[in-house]
């Protein structure tokens, strides 16, 4: 998250964590965006983001 946001996301809070098959999904909330970090068993991670105002 530090690399992805580079200080531009504001205060980021942990949302929830869940395991799906061989990976973990970790949700974070920031003032204007929500983030999901996908962590694979091999340690690789991917960040996805969406506008908080958008309906899921």
C-alpha distance matrix in Angstrom:
0.0 3.8 5.5 5.0 5.8 8.0 9.5 10.7 9.2 11.3 11.3 8.9 11.0 11.2 13.5 15.1 15.0 17.5 18.9 20.5 22.7 20.9 17.3 15.1 13.4 10.9 11.0 9.3 11.3 11.1 14.4 14.9 12.5 11.6 8.8 9.7 8.1 11.3 12.1 15.5 18.1 18.0 14.4 13.0 10.0 9.6 7.6 10.3 10.9 14.3 16.3 17.1 20.7 21.2 23.0 21.5
3.8 0.0 3.8 5.5 5.4 5.7 7.1 9.5 9.3 10.9 11.2 10.0 12.7 13.5 16.3 18.2 18.2 21.0 22.3 24.0 26.1 24.1 20.5 18.4 17.0 14.5 14.5 12.3 13.7 12.6 15.5 16.3 14.7 14.5 12.2 13.5 11.9 14.8 15.1 18.3 20.6 20.0 16.3 15.2 12.6 12.6 10.9 13.6 13.9 17.0 18.6 19.5 23.0 23.8 25.9 24.8
5.5 3.8 0.0 3.8 5.7 5.3 8.5 10.3 10.9 13.3 14.4 13.1 15.9 16.5 18.9 20.5 20.1 22.4 23.3 24.6 26.3 24.0 20.6 19.1 17.9 16.0 16.3 14.6 16.1 15.0 17.7 17.7 15.9 15.9 13.2 14.3 12.4 14.8 15.1 17.9 20.4 19.2 15.8 13.9 11.7 11.4 10.2 13.1 13.8 17.2 19.1 20.7 23.9 24.4 26.6 25.4
5.0 5.5 3.8 0.0 3.8 5.8 8.7 9.0 8.9 12.1 13.5 12.0 14.8 15.5 17.3 19.0 18.9 21.0 22.1 23.0 25.0 23.2 19.7 18.1 16.3 14.6 14.2 12.6 13.8 12.7 15.4 14.8 12.7 12.8 10.3 11.7 10.5 13.2 14.5 17.4 20.4 19.7 16.5 14.1 11.2 9.7 7.6 9.8 10.2 13.5 15.5 17.3 20.5 20.7 23.1 22.0
5.8 5.4 5.7 3.8 0.0 3.8 5.4 5.4 5.4 8.5 10.4 9.7 13.1 14.6 16.6 19.0 19.6 22.2 23.8 25.0 27.4 25.9 22.2 20.1 17.9 15.6 14.5 11.9 12.2 10.2 12.4 12.2 10.9 11.8 10.3 12.7 12.4 15.6 17.1 20.4 23.3 22.9 19.5 17.5 14.4 12.9 10.1 11.5 10.6 13.2 14.3 15.8 18.9 19.8 22.4 21.8
8.0 5.7 5.3 5.8 3.8 0.0 3.8 5.6 7.6 9.8 11.9 12.0 15.6 17.4 19.8 22.1 22.6 25.3 26.8 28.1 30.3 28.4 24.8 22.9 21.0 18.7 17.9 15.3 15.5 13.2 15.0 15.1 14.3 15.5 14.1 16.3 15.5 18.6 19.5 22.6 25.3 24.4 20.9 19.0 16.4 15.4 13.1 14.9 14.3 16.9 17.7 19.2 22.1 23.3 26.0 25.6
9.5 7.1 8.5 8.7 5.4 3.8 0.0 3.8 5.9 6.8 9.1 10.3 14.0 16.4 19.0 21.8 22.9 25.9 27.9 29.5 32.0 30.3 26.6 24.3 22.1 19.3 18.0 14.8 14.4 11.6 12.8 13.6 13.6 15.2 14.5 17.2 17.0 20.4 21.5 24.8 27.4 26.9 23.3 21.8 19.0 18.0 15.3 16.7 15.3 17.4 17.5 18.4 21.2 23.0 25.8 25.7
10.7 9.5 10.3 9.0 5.4 5.6 3.8 0.0 3.8 5.8 9.2 10.4 14.2 16.8 18.7 21.7 23.1 26.0 28.1 29.4 32.1 30.8 27.0 24.7 22.1 19.5 17.6 14.5 13.3 10.1 10.6 10.6 11.1 13.4 13.3 16.5 17.0 20.5 22.2 25.6 28.5 28.3 24.8 22.9 19.7 18.0 14.8 15.4 13.3 14.8 14.5 15.6 18.1 19.9 22.9 23.2
9.2 9.3 10.9 8.9 5.4 7.6 5.9 3.8 0.0 3.8 6.6 7.1 10.8 13.4 15.0 18.2 19.8 22.7 25.1 26.5 29.4 28.4 24.6 22.0 19.2 16.4 14.2 10.9 9.5 6.3 7.4 7.8 7.8 9.8 10.1 13.5 14.5 18.2 20.1 23.7 26.7 26.9 23.5 21.7 18.3 16.5 13.0 13.2 10.9 12.2 11.9 12.5 15.4 17.2 20.0 20.1
11.3 10.9 13.3 12.1 8.5 9.8 6.8 5.8 3.8 0.0 3.8 6.2 9.7 13.1 15.0 18.5 20.5 23.8 26.5 28.3 31.3 30.4 26.6 23.7 20.9 17.7 15.3 11.6 9.7 6.2 6.4 8.5 9.6 11.5 12.4 15.7 16.7 20.5 22.3 26.0 28.7 29.1 25.6 24.2 20.9 19.5 16.1 16.4 13.9 14.8 14.0 13.7 16.4 18.8 21.4 21.8
11.3 11.2 14.4 13.5 10.4 11.9 9.1 9.2 6.6 3.8 0.0 3.8 6.6 10.2 12.5 16.0 18.3 21.8 24.7 26.8 30.0 29.2 25.4 22.2 19.6 16.1 13.8 10.0 8.3 5.8 6.9 10.0 10.6 11.5 12.3 15.2 16.1 19.9 21.3 25.1 27.5 28.3 24.7 23.9 20.6 19.7 16.5 17.0 14.9 16.0 15.4 14.3 17.4 19.8 21.8 21.9
8.9 10.0 13.1 12.0 9.7 12.0 10.3 10.4 7.1 6.2 3.8 0.0 3.8 6.9 9.2 12.6 14.6 18.1 20.9 23.0 26.2 25.4 21.7 18.4 15.8 12.2 10.1 6.3 5.5 4.6 7.6 10.1 9.3 9.0 9.1 11.7 12.5 16.3 17.8 21.6 24.0 25.0 21.5 20.8 17.4 16.6 13.5 14.2 12.5 14.0 14.2 13.1 16.6 18.5 20.1 19.6
11.0 12.7 15.9 14.8 13.1 15.6 14.0 14.2 10.8 9.7 6.6 3.8 0.0 3.8 6.3 9.7 12.1 15.7 18.9 21.3 24.6 24.2 20.6 17.1 14.5 10.8 8.7 5.4 5.2 6.5 9.4 12.0 11.0 9.6 9.9 11.6 12.7 16.1 17.4 21.2 23.3 24.8 21.5 21.3 18.0 17.6 14.8 15.3 14.0 15.2 15.6 13.8 17.3 19.0 19.9 19.2
11.2 13.5 16.5 15.5 14.6 17.4 16.4 16.8 13.4 13.1 10.2 6.9 3.8 0.0 3.8 6.3 8.4 12.1 15.2 17.9 21.2 20.8 17.4 13.7 11.4 7.7 6.2 4.5 6.5 9.2 12.4 14.4 12.6 10.1 9.6 10.0 10.7 13.6 14.7 18.4 20.3 22.1 19.1 19.2 16.1 16.1 13.8 14.6 14.0 15.6 16.7 15.0 18.6 19.6 20.0 18.6
13.5 16.3 18.9 17.3 16.6 19.8 19.0 18.7 15.0 15.0 12.5 9.2 6.3 3.8 0.0 3.8 7.1 10.4 13.9 16.2 19.8 20.1 16.8 13.1 10.3 7.3 4.8 4.8 6.2 9.8 12.7 14.1 12.1 9.0 9.1 9.2 10.9 13.4 15.1 18.6 20.7 22.9 20.3 20.2 17.0 16.5 14.2 14.1 13.4 14.2 15.3 13.2 16.6 17.4 17.2 15.6
15.1 18.2 20.5 19.0 19.0 22.1 21.8 21.7 18.2 18.5 16.0 12.6 9.7 6.3 3.8 0.0 3.8 6.8 10.4 13.0 16.5 17.1 14.1 10.5 8.2 5.9 5.2 7.3 9.6 13.3 16.3 17.4 14.9 11.5 10.8 9.4 10.7 12.2 13.5 16.6 18.3 21.0 18.8 19.1 16.3 16.2 14.7 14.7 14.8 16.0 17.6 15.8 19.0 19.1 18.4 16.1
15.0 18.2 20.1 18.9 19.6 22.6 22.9 23.1 19.8 20.5 18.3 14.6 12.1 8.4 7.1 3.8 0.0 3.8 7.0 10.0 13.2 13.5 10.6 7.0 5.6 4.5 6.2 9.2 12.3 15.8 19.2 20.0 17.1 13.5 11.8 9.4 9.5 10.0 10.6 13.3 14.7 17.6 15.8 16.4 14.0 14.6 13.9 14.5 15.6 17.3 19.6 18.3 21.7 21.3 20.5 17.8
17.5 21.0 22.4 21.0 22.2 25.3 25.9 26.0 22.7 23.8 21.8 18.1 15.7 12.1 10.4 6.8 3.8 0.0 3.8 6.5 9.9 10.9 8.6 5.7 5.3 6.7 8.7 12.2 15.3 18.9 22.1 22.5 19.3 15.6 13.8 10.7 10.8 9.9 10.6 12.3 13.5 16.8 15.8 16.4 14.5 15.0 15.0 15.4 16.9 18.5 21.1 20.1 23.2 22.2 21.0 17.8
18.9 22.3 23.3 22.1 23.8 26.8 27.9 28.1 25.1 26.5 24.7 20.9 18.9 15.2 13.9 10.4 7.0 3.8 0.0 3.8 6.4 7.4 5.9 4.4 6.2 8.8 11.6 15.2 18.4 21.8 25.2 25.4 22.0 18.3 16.0 12.5 11.8 9.7 9.5 10.1 10.7 14.3 14.0 14.9 13.8 14.9 15.8 16.5 18.7 20.6 23.5 23.0 26.0 24.7 23.5 20.0
20.5 24.0 24.6 23.0 25.0 28.1 29.5 29.4 26.5 28.3 26.8 23.0 21.3 17.9 16.2 13.0 10.0 6.5 3.8 0.0 3.8 6.1 5.5 6.1 7.4 10.9 13.3 17.0 20.1 23.4 26.7 26.3 22.8 19.1 16.9 13.2 12.7 9.9 10.3 10.0 11.0 14.5 14.9 15.2 14.2 14.7 16.0 16.2 18.7 20.4 23.5 23.3 26.1 24.3 22.9 19.2
22.7 26.1 26.3 25.0 27.4 30.3 32.0 32.1 29.4 31.3 30.0 26.2 24.6 21.2 19.8 16.5 13.2 9.9 6.4 3.8 0.0 3.8 5.8 8.1 10.5 13.9 16.7 20.3 23.6 26.8 30.1 29.7 26.1 22.5 20.0 16.2 15.1 11.8 11.4 9.8 9.8 13.2 14.6 15.1 15.1 16.1 18.1 18.6 21.5 23.4 26.8 26.8 29.6 27.6 26.2 22.4
20.9 24.1 24.0 23.2 25.9 28.4 30.3 30.8 28.4 30.4 29.2 25.4 24.2 20.8 20.1 17.1 13.5 10.9 7.4 6.1 3.8 0.0 3.8 7.2 10.3 13.5 16.7 20.1 23.6 26.5 30.0 29.7 26.0 22.6 19.6 15.9 14.0 10.5 9.0 6.6 6.1 9.5 11.1 11.9 12.6 14.2 16.7 18.0 21.2 23.6 27.1 27.5 30.5 28.7 27.8 24.1
17.3 20.5 20.6 19.7 22.2 24.8 26.6 27.0 24.6 26.6 25.4 21.7 20.6 17.4 16.8 14.1 10.6 8.6 5.9 5.5 5.8 3.8 0.0 3.8 6.7 9.9 13.1 16.4 19.9 22.7 26.3 26.0 22.4 19.0 15.9 12.2 10.2 6.8 5.6 4.6 5.9 9.2 9.4 9.8 9.5 11.0 13.2 14.6 17.7 20.3 23.7 24.1 27.2 25.6 25.0 21.5
15.1 18.4 19.1 18.1 20.1 22.9 24.3 24.7 22.0 23.7 22.2 18.4 17.1 13.7 13.1 10.5 7.0 5.7 4.4 6.1 8.1 7.2 3.8 0.0 3.8 6.4 9.9 13.1 16.7 19.6 23.2 23.3 19.8 16.3 13.4 9.8 8.1 5.8 5.2 6.6 8.2 11.3 10.3 10.8 9.5 10.8 12.0 13.4 16.0 18.5 21.7 21.6 24.9 23.7 23.1 19.8
13.4 17.0 17.9 16.3 17.9 21.0 22.1 22.1 19.2 20.9 19.6 15.8 14.5 11.4 10.3 8.2 5.6 5.3 6.2 7.4 10.5 10.3 6.7 3.8 0.0 3.8 6.5 9.9 13.3 16.4 19.9 19.8 16.2 12.7 10.0 6.4 5.7 4.8 6.5 9.0 11.5 14.1 12.6 12.2 9.7 9.8 9.8 10.5 12.6 14.9 18.0 17.8 21.1 20.0 19.5 16.3
10.9 14.5 16.0 14.6 15.6 18.7 19.3 19.5 16.4 17.7 16.1 12.2 10.8 7.7 7.3 5.9 4.5 6.7 8.8 10.9 13.9 13.5 9.9 6.4 3.8 0.0 3.8 6.7 10.4 13.4 17.0 17.4 14.2 10.7 8.2 5.5 5.1 6.5 7.9 11.3 13.6 15.8 13.4 13.3 10.3 10.5 9.5 10.5 11.9 14.2 16.9 16.3 19.9 19.4 19.3 16.7
11.0 14.5 16.3 14.2 14.5 17.9 18.0 17.6 14.2 15.3 13.8 10.1 8.7 6.2 4.8 5.2 6.2 8.7 11.6 13.3 16.7 16.7 13.1 9.9 6.5 3.8 0.0 3.8 6.9 10.3 13.6 14.0 10.9 7.3 5.7 4.5 6.4 8.9 11.2 14.6 17.2 19.3 16.8 16.1 12.7 11.9 9.7 9.7 9.8 11.5 13.6 12.7 16.3 16.1 16.2 13.9
9.3 12.3 14.6 12.6 11.9 15.3 14.8 14.5 10.9 11.6 10.0 6.3 5.4 4.5 4.8 7.3 9.2 12.2 15.2 17.0 20.3 20.1 16.4 13.1 9.9 6.7 3.8 0.0 3.8 6.8 10.4 11.3 8.7 5.9 5.1 6.3 8.0 11.4 13.4 17.1 19.8 21.4 18.4 17.6 14.1 13.1 10.2 10.4 9.5 11.1 12.5 11.4 15.2 15.9 16.6 15.1
11.3 13.7 16.1 13.8 12.2 15.5 14.4 13.3 9.5 9.7 8.3 5.5 5.2 6.5 6.2 9.6 12.3 15.3 18.4 20.1 23.6 23.6 19.9 16.7 13.3 10.4 6.9 3.8 0.0 3.8 6.8 8.1 6.4 4.6 6.3 8.9 11.3 14.7 17.1 20.7 23.5 25.0 22.1 21.0 17.4 15.9 12.6 11.9 9.8 10.3 10.5 8.7 12.4 13.8 14.9 14.3
11.1 12.6 15.0 12.7 10.2 13.2 11.6 10.1 6.3 6.2 5.8 4.6 6.5 9.2 9.8 13.3 15.8 18.9 21.8 23.4 26.8 26.5 22.7 19.6 16.4 13.4 10.3 6.8 3.8 0.0 3.8 5.6 5.2 6.0 7.8 11.2 13.3 16.9 19.3 23.0 25.8 26.9 23.7 22.4 18.8 17.1 13.5 12.9 10.2 10.6 10.0 8.8 12.1 14.2 16.1 16.2
14.4 15.5 17.7 15.4 12.4 15.0 12.8 10.6 7.4 6.4 6.9 7.6 9.4 12.4 12.7 16.3 19.2 22.1 25.2 26.7 30.1 30.0 26.3 23.2 19.9 17.0 13.6 10.4 6.8 3.8 0.0 3.8 6.1 8.3 11.0 14.5 16.9 20.5 23.0 26.6 29.6 30.7 27.5 26.1 22.3 20.4 16.7 15.6 12.4 11.8 10.0 8.3 10.7 13.6 15.9 16.9
14.9 16.3 17.7 14.8 12.2 15.1 13.6 10.6 7.8 8.5 10.0 10.1 12.0 14.4 14.1 17.4 20.0 22.5 25.4 26.3 29.7 29.7 26.0 23.3 19.8 17.4 14.0 11.3 8.1 5.6 3.8 0.0 3.8 7.2 10.2 13.8 16.5 19.9 22.8 26.3 29.5 30.5 27.6 25.7 21.9 19.4 15.6 13.8 10.2 8.9 6.5 5.8 8.0 10.6 13.5 14.7
12.5 14.7 15.9 12.7 10.9 14.3 13.6 11.1 7.8 9.6 10.6 9.3 11.0 12.6 12.1 14.9 17.1 19.3 22.0 22.8 26.1 26.0 22.4 19.8 16.2 14.2 10.9 8.7 6.4 5.2 6.1 3.8 0.0 3.8 6.6 10.2 13.0 16.3 19.3 22.7 26.0 27.1 24.3 22.3 18.5 15.9 12.1 10.2 6.6 5.8 4.9 4.9 8.3 9.7 12.2 12.4
11.6 14.5 15.9 12.8 11.8 15.5 15.2 13.4 9.8 11.5 11.5 9.0 9.6 10.1 9.0 11.5 13.5 15.6 18.3 19.1 22.5 22.6 19.0 16.3 12.7 10.7 7.3 5.9 4.6 6.0 8.3 7.2 3.8 0.0 3.8 6.9 10.1 13.2 16.4 19.7 23.0 24.4 21.7 20.0 16.2 13.9 10.3 8.4 5.7 5.7 6.7 6.0 9.8 10.3 11.7 10.9
8.8 12.2 13.2 10.3 10.3 14.1 14.5 13.3 10.1 12.4 12.3 9.1 9.9 9.6 9.1 10.8 11.8 13.8 16.0 16.9 20.0 19.6 15.9 13.4 10.0 8.2 5.7 5.1 6.3 7.8 11.0 10.2 6.6 3.8 0.0 3.8 6.5 9.8 12.8 16.2 19.5 20.7 18.0 16.2 12.4 10.2 6.7 5.7 4.5 6.8 9.2 9.6 13.2 13.1 14.3 12.7
9.7 13.5 14.3 11.7 12.7 16.3 17.2 16.5 13.5 15.7 15.2 11.7 11.6 10.0 9.2 9.4 9.4 10.7 12.5 13.2 16.2 15.9 12.2 9.8 6.4 5.5 4.5 6.3 8.9 11.2 14.5 13.8 10.2 6.9 3.8 0.0 3.8 6.3 9.6 12.8 16.1 17.6 15.3 13.7 10.1 8.2 5.8 5.3 6.5 9.0 12.1 12.4 15.8 15.1 15.6 13.1
8.1 11.9 12.4 10.5 12.4 15.5 17.0 17.0 14.5 16.7 16.1 12.5 12.7 10.7 10.9 10.7 9.5 10.8 11.8 12.7 15.1 14.0 10.2 8.1 5.7 5.1 6.4 8.0 11.3 13.3 16.9 16.5 13.0 10.1 6.5 3.8 0.0 3.8 6.3 9.8 13.0 14.2 11.7 10.1 6.5 5.6 4.5 6.5 8.8 12.1 15.3 15.9 19.4 18.7 19.3 16.7
11.3 14.8 14.8 13.2 15.6 18.6 20.4 20.5 18.2 20.5 19.9 16.3 16.1 13.6 13.4 12.2 10.0 9.9 9.7 9.9 11.8 10.5 6.8 5.8 4.8 6.5 8.9 11.4 14.7 16.9 20.5 19.9 16.3 13.2 9.8 6.3 3.8 0.0 3.8 6.5 10.0 11.5 9.7 8.2 5.4 5.2 6.4 8.1 11.3 14.3 17.8 18.6 21.9 20.6 20.8 17.8
12.1 15.1 15.1 14.5 17.1 19.5 21.5 22.2 20.1 22.3 21.3 17.8 17.4 14.7 15.1 13.5 10.6 10.6 9.5 10.3 11.4 9.0 5.6 5.2 6.5 7.9 11.2 13.4 17.1 19.3 23.0 22.8 19.3 16.4 12.8 9.6 6.3 3.8 0.0 3.8 6.7 8.2 6.2 5.8 4.4 6.8 9.0 11.5 14.7 17.9 21.3 22.0 25.4 24.3 24.5 21.4
15.5 18.3 17.9 17.4 20.4 22.6 24.8 25.6 23.7 26.0 25.1 21.6 21.2 18.4 18.6 16.6 13.3 12.3 10.1 10.0 9.8 6.6 4.6 6.6 9.0 11.3 14.6 17.1 20.7 23.0 26.6 26.3 22.7 19.7 16.2 12.8 9.8 6.5 3.8 0.0 3.8 5.4 5.4 5.4 6.3 8.7 11.8 14.1 17.6 20.7 24.3 25.1 28.4 27.0 26.9 23.6
18.1 20.6 20.4 20.4 23.3 25.3 27.4 28.5 26.7 28.7 27.5 24.0 23.3 20.3 20.7 18.3 14.7 13.5 10.7 11.0 9.8 6.1 5.9 8.2 11.5 13.6 17.2 19.8 23.5 25.8 29.6 29.5 26.0 23.0 19.5 16.1 13.0 10.0 6.7 3.8 0.0 3.8 5.4 7.4 9.4 12.3 15.4 17.8 21.2 24.3 27.8 28.5 31.8 30.4 30.2 26.9
18.0 20.0 19.2 19.7 22.9 24.4 26.9 28.3 26.9 29.1 28.3 25.0 24.8 22.1 22.9 21.0 17.6 16.8 14.3 14.5 13.2 9.5 9.2 11.3 14.1 15.8 19.3 21.4 25.0 26.9 30.7 30.5 27.1 24.4 20.7 17.6 14.2 11.5 8.2 5.4 3.8 0.0 3.8 5.8 9.0 12.2 15.7 18.5 22.0 25.4 28.9 30.0 33.3 32.0 32.2 28.9
14.4 16.3 15.8 16.5 19.5 20.9 23.3 24.8 23.5 25.6 24.7 21.5 21.5 19.1 20.3 18.8 15.8 15.8 14.0 14.9 14.6 11.1 9.4 10.3 12.6 13.4 16.8 18.4 22.1 23.7 27.5 27.6 24.3 21.7 18.0 15.3 11.7 9.7 6.2 5.4 5.4 3.8 0.0 3.8 6.4 10.2 13.2 16.4 19.7 23.2 26.6 27.5 31.0 30.1 30.5 27.5
13.0 15.2 13.9 14.1 17.5 19.0 21.8 22.9 21.7 24.2 23.9 20.8 21.3 19.2 20.2 19.1 16.4 16.4 14.9 15.2 15.1 11.9 9.8 10.8 12.2 13.3 16.1 17.6 21.0 22.4 26.1 25.7 22.3 20.0 16.2 13.7 10.1 8.2 5.8 5.4 7.4 5.8 3.8 0.0 3.8 7.1 10.5 13.7 17.1 20.7 24.2 25.6 28.9 27.8 28.4 25.6
10.0 12.6 11.7 11.2 14.4 16.4 19.0 19.7 18.3 20.9 20.6 17.4 18.0 16.1 17.0 16.3 14.0 14.5 13.8 14.2 15.1 12.6 9.5 9.5 9.7 10.3 12.7 14.1 17.4 18.8 22.3 21.9 18.5 16.2 12.4 10.1 6.5 5.4 4.4 6.3 9.4 9.0 6.4 3.8 0.0 3.8 6.8 10.1 13.4 17.1 20.5 21.8 25.2 24.2 25.0 22.2
9.6 12.6 11.4 9.7 12.9 15.4 18.0 18.0 16.5 19.5 19.7 16.6 17.6 16.1 16.5 16.2 14.6 15.0 14.9 14.7 16.1 14.2 11.0 10.8 9.8 10.5 11.9 13.1 15.9 17.1 20.4 19.4 15.9 13.9 10.2 8.2 5.6 5.2 6.8 8.7 12.3 12.2 10.2 7.1 3.8 0.0 3.8 6.7 10.2 13.8 17.3 19.0 22.2 21.0 22.0 19.4
7.6 10.9 10.2 7.6 10.1 13.1 15.3 14.8 13.0 16.1 16.5 13.5 14.8 13.8 14.2 14.7 13.9 15.0 15.8 16.0 18.1 16.7 13.2 12.0 9.8 9.5 9.7 10.2 12.6 13.5 16.7 15.6 12.1 10.3 6.7 5.8 4.5 6.4 9.0 11.8 15.4 15.7 13.2 10.5 6.8 3.8 0.0 3.8 6.7 10.4 13.8 15.4 18.7 17.8 19.1 17.0
10.3 13.6 13.1 9.8 11.5 14.9 16.7 15.4 13.2 16.4 17.0 14.2 15.3 14.6 14.1 14.7 14.5 15.4 16.5 16.2 18.6 18.0 14.6 13.4 10.5 10.5 9.7 10.4 11.9 12.9 15.6 13.8 10.2 8.4 5.7 5.3 6.5 8.1 11.5 14.1 17.8 18.5 16.4 13.7 10.1 6.7 3.8 0.0 3.8 7.1 10.7 12.7 15.6 14.3 15.6 13.5
10.9 13.9 13.8 10.2 10.6 14.3 15.3 13.3 10.9 13.9 14.9 12.5 14.0 14.0 13.4 14.8 15.6 16.9 18.7 18.7 21.5 21.2 17.7 16.0 12.6 11.9 9.8 9.5 9.8 10.2 12.4 10.2 6.6 5.7 4.5 6.5 8.8 11.3 14.7 17.6 21.2 22.0 19.7 17.1 13.4 10.2 6.7 3.8 0.0 3.8 7.1 9.2 12.1 11.3 13.2 11.8
14.3 17.0 17.2 13.5 13.2 16.9 17.4 14.8 12.2 14.8 16.0 14.0 15.2 15.6 14.2 16.0 17.3 18.5 20.6 20.4 23.4 23.6 20.3 18.5 14.9 14.2 11.5 11.1 10.3 10.6 11.8 8.9 5.8 5.7 6.8 9.0 12.1 14.3 17.9 20.7 24.3 25.4 23.2 20.7 17.1 13.8 10.4 7.1 3.8 0.0 3.8 6.3 8.7 7.6 9.8 9.1
16.3 18.6 19.1 15.5 14.3 17.7 17.5 14.5 11.9 14.0 15.4 14.2 15.6 16.7 15.3 17.6 19.6 21.1 23.5 23.5 26.8 27.1 23.7 21.7 18.0 16.9 13.6 12.5 10.5 10.0 10.0 6.5 4.9 6.7 9.2 12.1 15.3 17.8 21.3 24.3 27.8 28.9 26.6 24.2 20.5 17.3 13.8 10.7 7.1 3.8 0.0 3.8 5.4 5.5 8.7 9.6
17.1 19.5 20.7 17.3 15.8 19.2 18.4 15.6 12.5 13.7 14.3 13.1 13.8 15.0 13.2 15.8 18.3 20.1 23.0 23.3 26.8 27.5 24.1 21.6 17.8 16.3 12.7 11.4 8.7 8.8 8.3 5.8 4.9 6.0 9.6 12.4 15.9 18.6 22.0 25.1 28.5 30.0 27.5 25.6 21.8 19.0 15.4 12.7 9.2 6.3 3.8 0.0 3.8 5.5 7.8 9.0
20.7 23.0 23.9 20.5 18.9 22.1 21.2 18.1 15.4 16.4 17.4 16.6 17.3 18.6 16.6 19.0 21.7 23.2 26.0 26.1 29.6 30.5 27.2 24.9 21.1 19.9 16.3 15.2 12.4 12.1 10.7 8.0 8.3 9.8 13.2 15.8 19.4 21.9 25.4 28.4 31.8 33.3 31.0 28.9 25.2 22.2 18.7 15.6 12.1 8.7 5.4 3.8 0.0 3.8 6.5 9.2
21.2 23.8 24.4 20.7 19.8 23.3 23.0 19.9 17.2 18.8 19.8 18.5 19.0 19.6 17.4 19.1 21.3 22.2 24.7 24.3 27.6 28.7 25.6 23.7 20.0 19.4 16.1 15.9 13.8 14.2 13.6 10.6 9.7 10.3 13.1 15.1 18.7 20.6 24.3 27.0 30.4 32.0 30.1 27.8 24.2 21.0 17.8 14.3 11.3 7.6 5.5 5.5 3.8 0.0 3.8 6.4
23.0 25.9 26.6 23.1 22.4 26.0 25.8 22.9 20.0 21.4 21.8 20.1 19.9 20.0 17.2 18.4 20.5 21.0 23.5 22.9 26.2 27.8 25.0 23.1 19.5 19.3 16.2 16.6 14.9 16.1 15.9 13.5 12.2 11.7 14.3 15.6 19.3 20.8 24.5 26.9 30.2 32.2 30.5 28.4 25.0 22.0 19.1 15.6 13.2 9.8 8.7 7.8 6.5 3.8 0.0 3.8
21.5 24.8 25.4 22.0 21.8 25.6 25.7 23.2 20.1 21.8 21.9 19.6 19.2 18.6 15.6 16.1 17.8 17.8 20.0 19.2 22.4 24.1 21.5 19.8 16.3 16.7 13.9 15.1 14.3 16.2 16.9 14.7 12.4 10.9 12.7 13.1 16.7 17.8 21.4 23.6 26.9 28.9 27.5 25.6 22.2 19.4 17.0 13.5 11.8 9.1 9.6 9.0 9.2 6.4 3.8 0.0
